[in-house]
C-alpha cells in the first residue's frame, strides 16, 4: 500500500537522479563513460525491482499492452472470445444446474440448521415415518428446536375436474422457513392445529392465479375440499421455496387431514410411514448429536411398539434445505456429465492454442525486435501469457452471461421452481474464475513458451493440438452415439409388459383408515364391478402401481456383488393382466404364502446355470416360478431385477388396481372413477394411463440424450473451426511452396497433399486415443446404456464416420481456395 501511494513520487525521484548522472557523465567528455552509462529504460526497471512490489507495475504495463494488441486484431479477438465463451459457458451452465440441485441452499431461514430425517436399518431405507413417531421426536428431542412435517395427497375440489394437490403440514412449517404470506396469514401454532379448530387452508400462489384470478378477496372465503367446508386464511407467497420441491395447490394443517380424508387414522397409526419429517437443530447442536439422541429415542420407541419399530432401526439425517439429496446414481450422473463438459473445454482450449501459435508466426517480427532491444525470454513469455489470461477472462465473462441465459431458459422450459434465479452466486463466480485460470494455462502456456523461444514456425505443437481436439471430439461423439442407441433400444424394445391398454387405479384405502379385512372386502367388490365394465379385459391388484411414484428398491448382496432388486406384492392375475409371461415354474396359488416369483434376470444373476425353482430366497420364501423381465418400476435401468411376492391381507389397504382394456383405455377413466366412488363416496382415486407414464419417462430421457448429443456435436463444430483455421494458416504460410510446385507442373492434388499430409497422423492418433479412452472409461456408462454394449461397434463406427467427414470438410474448405491460387501473384508477393 505504501508503494502504491508513493509510486509516482519515487518514479520522479528516480528519473531525476538518473538525469543527474547522465549530465555528469556527459560533462566528463569521455566517450567510454558515456557508453558505459547503459540503457536507461533497462536501468530504471532494475532499480524499480530493487524496491519490491514492482510486479504491480509490470502487470499493469502488460495488461495495457495486451489490450492494445488485442484491439489491433478484432477478428482474432472476437473469434477467440467466442470459442472460449462456448467452452466455458457449457461448463458454467452445468455447474450452475448442479449447484442449484445439490449445493445451493433454499432461500429459507437458517438453511444450514435444517435436517431431513429418514428411517434406516441394514435392510430398509424409508423416507417417511408415522406421524405419531414424528411427534414423539418433537416432544422429546433436546437437540432439535423444531420438527416440520408434511404429507401430500390429491383430493377433490369443488368445480374442478382434475384432483388438486393438497399438502398437510405442521402449523409451524411456514414460520420455520421464514415465509411471509402474499395475502392474509399463515397457520398459528396451537390454534389452527388444535384438534377442534375450524378447518383452514392456505392457497398456493400459482393455483390462486390460475383458478381464482388472483382475487385478494379469496381470504376469508369458504371452499369445499372433498365436499368439506374449509376457510381460506391466506395465500402462499410468490416463488415459495417448499422443501423437496413439494409444491401444492392447497396447504392445510396436518391435524385436519382426517377431516377432509374421511376415515383416515394417519394421526394415530404408528405402523404406516406417510409423513416426511425435517428437524431444526437447536443452538449448539450438531447433526451427529441429533442422530445419537434420536437413536436413543428410537430404542425407547421399540420397547413400546416392538412390532412397528424395525430391528436395529435408526434415524439418518441429510441436509434438509437442498432440492436433491446426493445419492450414488446422482453422483455418477454428475461425474459423467462433468467429464463430458470438460472435454468441450479441452476442445475449445486446443482450438485457441492453435490460433495463438498461428498468430505467433505473424508476430515474429515484433517479438524479434523486442528481444533485440533487451527483452528477455522470461519477459516475452510473461507478456504473451498476460494476453492469454486477458482473453480467458473476457471469454469467461461472456461464457458466464451465456450460462446464466441458458439456465434461465432451461428453468422456464422445464417449469422449474420460481425461486430459482439465474443470477450466479459466489460458488458459480469462484468456479468461473477457476475455469478462467485453467483455460489460460491450457491454451496459453505452451504457445507463449514456444513463441518466447522463437520456435513458432515448428508444426509439432499445432499437430498435438489437432490430435487433442480430435481425441476429445471422438470421446464425446461416441458417448453421444451410445446414448442415442440406448434410447432407441429402450423406445423400440418391448419393456416386458403390456402398457398401452392398461389403467392404474389407486383408491388410497390406507389414507382413509381402511383396515386389512375391510380393504379386502372393498377391493373384492371393486374388481368384480370393474370386470363387468364394457371394454374391460382383465383386472388384478398390485401394491406398487406400475410406472408410478413410491417405487421400492432393495439392495441385496450376492457373492460380493450388490443387486438392485425391485420388489412388488401382487395377486395371481397380475401376470396375465400385465402380459408378463411365466417362463418357468408356475403362478401363485390363491392365498399362497412364503412363495416368490423372480424375474429371469434375477434368476440368472442369483443362480447362474442352475434351476431356480425350489430355491430359498429371503430366508424362508420358496421360488415357485420365473417370470419374464419386465421393467414395470425401473423403466430406464437395464440391470434392474424384479421379484414378486403374493399379496397378503395386511397389504390390502395399500393395493392398487390394474385394468386391461380391449380397446383405447382413455374413455374408461370416468367410469372407473364413478365405480370407485359408488362403493365409497369419500374416496377420490388416483387414475393413470400407463401409456402416459411411459411416454413421460421416455420424453425425459430423450431430452437428456438430446442435451448430451448437442454437447458432442458442439465439440465437433469447435474442432472443425480450429482445423479450418490451422489448415488455412498453413496454406497461407506455404503459398510460395505451393505456387512453385504448381509452376513446375505438379498436379494440384499433389501440391496440396504435401501441405495437408502433416495433419493426417494427428487425426489418426487422435481417433485412436479417443477410441481407447472411451473404451477404458465406458464401464461408467453401463448403468444408463440399456440393452447396448459399452463397446457397441455400431456406435463407434458412426462416431468415426461423422468425425472423419467433418475433419475432411474442415481441411478441404481452405484447400479448395488454395486450388484457385494465382501463381504469379503468390510468387511476386513472396
Secondary structure, 3 states (H helix, E strand, C coil): CHHHHHHHHHHHHHHHHHHHHHHHHHHHCCHHHHHHCCCHHHHHHHHHHHHCCCHHHHHHHHHHHHHHHHHHCHHHHHHHHHHHHHHHHHHHHHHHHHHHHHHCCCCCCCHHHEEEEEEECCCCEECCECHHHHHHHHHHCCCEEEEEEEEEEEECECCCCCCEEEEEECCCHHHHCCCCCCEECCCCCCCCCCCCCCCEEEECHHHHHHHHCCCHHHCCCEEEECCEEEEEEEECCCCCCCHHHCCCCEEEEHHHHHHHCCCCCCCCCCCCCCEEEEEEECCCCCHHHHHHHHHHHHHHHHHHCCCCCCCCCEEEEEECCCCCCCCHHHHHHHHHHHHHHHHHHHHHHHHHHHHHHHHHHHCHHHHHHHHHCCCCHHHHHHHHHHHHHHHHHHHHHHHHHHHHHHHHHHHHHCCCCCCCCCCCCHHHHHHHHHHHHHHHHHHHHHHHHHHHCCCCCCCHHHHHHHHHHHHHHHHHHHHHHHHHHHHHHHHHCCCCCCCCCEEEEECCHHHHCCCHHHHHHHHHHHHHHHHCCCCEEEEEEECCCCCCCCCCCEEEEECCEEEEEEEEEECCCHHHHCCCCEEEECCCCCCCCCEEEEEHHHHHHHCCCCCCCCCEECCCEEEEEEECCCCCCCCCCCCCEEEEEECCHHHHHHCEEEEEECCCCHHHHHHHHHHHHHHCCCCCCEEEEHHHHHHHHHHHHHHHHHHHHHHHHHHHHHHHHHHHHHHHHHHHHCHHHHHHHHHCCCCHHHHHHHHHHHHHHHHHHHHHHHHHHHHHHHHHHHHHCCCCCCCCHHHHHHHHHHHHHHHHHHHHHHHHHHCCCCHHHHHHHC
